[in-house]
């Protein structure tokens, strides 16, 4: 009799894992130590294979998470830089407006002085 064990380790079907182990019929016993050791070794290999596949998937998920964090960090830096540029442009506009108002005020007083002469 063949027993199949299916383990879903990802939402992607190609990353799921299925193991197949043979199982003795009920009532039978392992008669030799070498047979028992071979069966035990087969189970250990299957468990090791599953664990290594899980670690690869975990590594992939960590890499994706790291990539997402770095992309978010880059977006935050871009927004910070844009904010600084907007503030600098705003300061320049206010300084230019201030200079313009002062120039107009100076011209007005010069006109008044000329008229008073």
Secondary structure as UniProt FT lines:
FT   STRAND          2..7
FT   HELIX           13..15
FT   STRAND          17..22
FT   TURN            26..27
FT   HELIX           33..116
//
